[in-house]
Amino acid sequence: MLNAVTLGTFDGIHSGHRAVLDSVKEYRRIALTFKSPPKSVFSGKKQLLMTPEDKYQSLFDYGLDEVFMPEFSEMRELSPTNFLNFIKENYKPSAIACGFNYRFGAKASGDVELIKKFSSKNGIEFFCAPPVEKNGKIVSSSSIRALITDGKVDEANLEIFGGFSFAAEVIHGDHRGRTIGFPTINQIYPVCLVKPKFGVYATEVKIDGQSFGAITNIGYRPTYKTPMVTAETYIPHFFGDLYGRRLRIKFKKFLREERMFGSLEELKTAINSDVSKLFG
């Protein structure tokens, strides 16, 4: 089967990205992307929709045949022409696909028109996916990040391939939850991901292939502060030792903002209310 190289950041693999990937379905599809989008490298702010590891796996889950994901620093100084020659020499593409606003090469000086001309000159098919709009706005990774920081994870989930989630090791906390009847699993939230609006969420946790409904607090814990963003998840219908396990938390819906409680009893009452609303 002939090779097609698909170009993009693919952060979140949203409908705009999928338009690029789907434009060359009849080919053997190769994704060429970066571990971190160039914009995040230049700004110094990593607010990804997926960790690099999750993006890598998700591209295969979506049906890509190969995924190449170097660090941006390895290729940032290549001129646009040298970047395209790199693709031609290394992947022998019969087709190249990208989005309407794709930029590449040193100082992002390469654009779609350059790829079009290069492809024509070298007998390569070129596919340029048009913008995908939703509710009158172009779908983009930045617009989805805005939804997440606003707590609208249910809306973001409609765009992110597989939904917004993270995976992290379960660590020991202060065991305070179990003293009030709500034992939680504690995880450090990945620093590279966009931070959701701090507060309490309806979530889902998969343990040994079985999905459990859960409640997760994301933030610095205003009542019992922590120096980093943490996730505390209560799983009502699971009992067992999960320390040291790497578990994925999938966000479903924002329930309420973080707030400080004056006592453990107040905290217990609030959690009881959350559990009752979700699980009866």
C-alpha positions in Angstrom: 0.0 0.0 0.0 1.2 3.5 -0.8 2.4 5.8 2.0 0.7 9.1 3.0 2.3 11.4 5.5 -0.1 13.3 7.7 1.2 16.5 9.3 -0.1 18.3 12.3 0.1 18.8 16.1 -2.7 16.3 16.6 -3.1 17.4 20.2 -6.4 16.0 21.3 -7.0 14.4 17.8 -10.1 16.6 17.5 -12.4 16.8 14.5 -10.1 19.2 12.6 -7.2 16.7 13.0 -9.4 13.8 12.1 -10.4 15.6 8.8 -6.7 15.5 7.9 -6.2 11.9 8.9 -9.4 10.8 7.1 -8.5 12.5 3.9 -5.9 9.8 3.1 -7.8 6.7 4.4 -7.0 4.7 1.3 -3.2 5.0 1.9 -0.9 3.5 4.5 -1.0 6.4 6.9 2.0 7.8 8.7 1.7 10.6 11.3 4.6 13.1 11.6 4.1 15.2 14.7 6.0 16.5 17.7 6.0 15.5 21.4 5.0 19.1 22.2 3.3 21.5 19.8 5.7 24.3 18.7 3.5 27.0 20.2 3.9 25.4 23.7 7.7 25.2 23.2 8.0 28.9 22.2 5.6 30.1 25.0 7.2 27.8 27.6 3.6 26.8 28.8 2.6 23.2 28.3 -1.1 23.0 28.3 -1.6 19.9 26.3 -4.9 18.0 25.8 -3.0 14.7 25.8 0.3 13.7 27.2 2.8 12.8 24.5 2.5 9.1 25.5 -1.3 9.2 25.2 -1.2 11.1 21.8 1.2 8.5 20.5 -1.0 5.6 21.5 -4.2 7.4 20.4 -2.9 7.9 16.9 -2.5 4.2 16.6 -5.9 3.6 18.1 -7.3 5.9 15.5 -5.9 3.7 12.8 -2.5 5.2 11.9 0.1 2.7 10.7 3.1 4.5 11.9 3.7 7.4 14.2 6.9 9.5 14.3 7.0 12.0 17.1 10.4 13.6 17.6 11.1 16.6 19.9 10.5 19.9 18.2 14.0 21.0 19.0 15.4 18.3 16.8 13.8 19.9 13.7 13.1 23.5 14.5 16.0 24.9 12.6 15.2 23.1 9.3 14.2 25.3 6.5 10.7 24.6 5.0 12.3 23.1 1.9 14.7 20.9 3.9 11.7 19.8 6.1 9.8 18.7 3.0 12.9 17.0 1.6 13.3 15.2 4.9 9.8 13.8 4.5 10.4 12.8 0.9 13.6 11.0 1.6 12.6 9.3 4.8 9.0 8.3 4.2 8.7 8.0 0.4 5.2 9.4 0.4 2.7 9.1 -2.4 0.6 11.6 -0.6 0.9 14.4 2.0 -2.0 15.7 4.1 -2.3 18.7 6.4 -4.8 21.2 7.7 -5.6 24.5 6.1 -3.5 26.5 8.5 -0.5 24.2 8.9 2.9 26.0 9.3 6.3 24.4 9.4 10.0 25.0 9.1 12.3 27.5 10.8 10.3 30.4 12.1 7.1 28.7 10.8 7.9 30.2 7.4 6.5 27.3 5.4 2.8 27.2 4.5 0.2 25.1 2.6 1.1 26.7 -0.7 4.7 25.6 -0.4 3.6 22.0 0.3 1.3 22.1 -2.7 4.0 23.3 -5.0 6.5 20.8 -3.6 4.1 18.0 -4.0 3.2 18.9 -7.5 6.9 19.1 -8.5 7.6 15.7 -7.0 4.6 13.8 -8.2 3.0 13.6 -4.7 -0.7 13.9 -4.1 -1.6 16.7 -1.8 -4.6 16.9 0.5 -5.5 20.0 2.5 -8.3 19.6 5.0 -10.6 22.7 5.3 -11.5 24.2 8.7 -14.1 22.3 10.7 -16.7 24.5 12.3 -18.9 23.8 15.2 -21.5 26.3 16.4 -20.1 28.9 14.0 -16.5 28.6 15.3 -13.5 26.8 14.0 -12.6 23.7 16.1 -9.1 24.0 17.4 -7.0 22.7 20.3 -7.0 26.2 21.8 -10.8 26.4 21.8 -11.0 23.0 23.5 -8.5 24.0 26.1 -10.7 27.0 26.9 -13.6 24.7 27.5 -11.6 22.6 29.9 -10.3 25.5 31.9 -13.9 26.7 32.1 -15.0 23.3 33.5 -16.9 22.4 30.4 -15.3 18.9 30.1 -18.5 17.4 28.8 -18.3 19.7 25.8 -14.6 19.1 25.3 -15.2 15.3 25.4 -17.3 15.7 22.2 -14.1 16.7 20.4 -11.2 15.0 22.1 -10.6 11.5 20.7 -11.3 9.2 23.6 -12.3 12.1 25.9 -10.3 14.2 28.3 -8.4 12.0 30.7 -5.1 11.5 32.4 -3.2 8.5 33.8 -0.9 8.6 36.9 0.4 6.4 39.7 -1.7 6.1 42.8 0.3 7.4 45.7 -0.1 7.5 49.5 -2.0 10.6 50.7 -2.7 11.6 54.3 -5.5 8.9 54.6 -7.9 11.5 55.9 -10.7 10.4 53.6 -11.0 7.0 55.1 -11.5 8.5 58.5 -14.7 10.0 57.3 -15.9 7.0 55.3 -14.7 8.1 51.9 -11.3 6.5 51.1 -9.7 8.1 48.0 -7.0 7.3 45.6 -4.4 10.1 45.3 -2.6 11.1 42.1 -0.3 13.9 41.0 -1.9 15.7 38.0 0.5 15.7 35.0 2.2 19.0 34.7 2.2 19.0 30.9 -1.6 18.9 30.7 -4.0 21.8 30.6 -5.4 22.3 34.1 -9.2 21.9 34.3 -11.2 24.3 36.4 -10.4 23.3 39.9 -13.2 21.6 41.7 -15.2 18.3 41.9 -16.0 16.2 38.8 -18.0 13.2 37.9 -15.4 10.8 36.6 -14.8 7.2 35.4 -12.0 4.9 36.5 -11.1 1.7 34.7 -9.6 -1.0 37.0 -8.6 -4.4 35.5 -10.9 -3.8 32.5 -13.9 -2.8 34.6 -15.2 0.8 34.6 -16.3 2.4 37.8 -18.2 5.7 38.3 -16.3 8.0 40.6 -15.9 11.5 42.0 -12.7 13.4 41.6 -11.4 16.6 43.2 -8.8 18.4 41.2 -6.8 21.3 42.6 -4.6 22.3 45.5 -7.1 21.2 48.2 -8.0 24.5 49.9 -8.9 22.8 53.2 -5.7 20.7 53.4 -3.3 22.4 50.9 -0.8 20.7 48.7 2.1 22.3 46.8 1.1 20.7 43.5 -2.1 20.0 41.6 -3.5 16.7 42.8 -6.4 14.5 42.0 -8.3 12.7 44.8 -10.8 10.2 43.6 -13.5 8.4 45.5 -14.7 5.2 43.9 -18.0 4.2 45.7 -18.3 0.6 44.5 -14.7 -0.5 44.6 -12.8 -1.9 47.6 -9.2 -2.8 47.4 -5.6 -1.7 47.5 -4.6 0.4 44.5 -1.3 1.9 45.7 1.4 1.9 43.0 -1.1 1.2 40.2 -1.2 3.5 37.2 -4.9 4.4 36.7 -6.7 6.5 34.2 -9.2 9.1 35.3 -11.7 10.1 32.6 -13.6 13.4 33.2 -17.3 13.3 32.7 -18.9 16.5 34.1 -18.1 19.4 36.4 -20.1 19.3 39.7 -18.9 22.1 41.9 -16.0 24.4 42.6 -13.3 23.8 45.2 -14.1 25.4 48.5 -12.6 25.5 52.0 -14.3 23.6 54.7 -14.2 24.5 58.4 -14.1 20.9 59.6 -13.9 17.3 58.5 -17.6 17.1 59.3 -18.4 19.8 56.7 -16.2 18.1 54.2 -18.0 14.8 54.8 -21.4 16.5 54.3 -20.3 17.9 51.0 -19.0 14.6 49.7 -22.2 12.9 50.9 -24.1 15.4 48.8 -22.0 14.8 45.7 -22.3 11.0 46.1 -26.1 11.2 46.5 -26.5 13.3 43.4 -24.5 10.9 41.3 -25.2 7.5 42.7 -28.4 7.9 44.7 
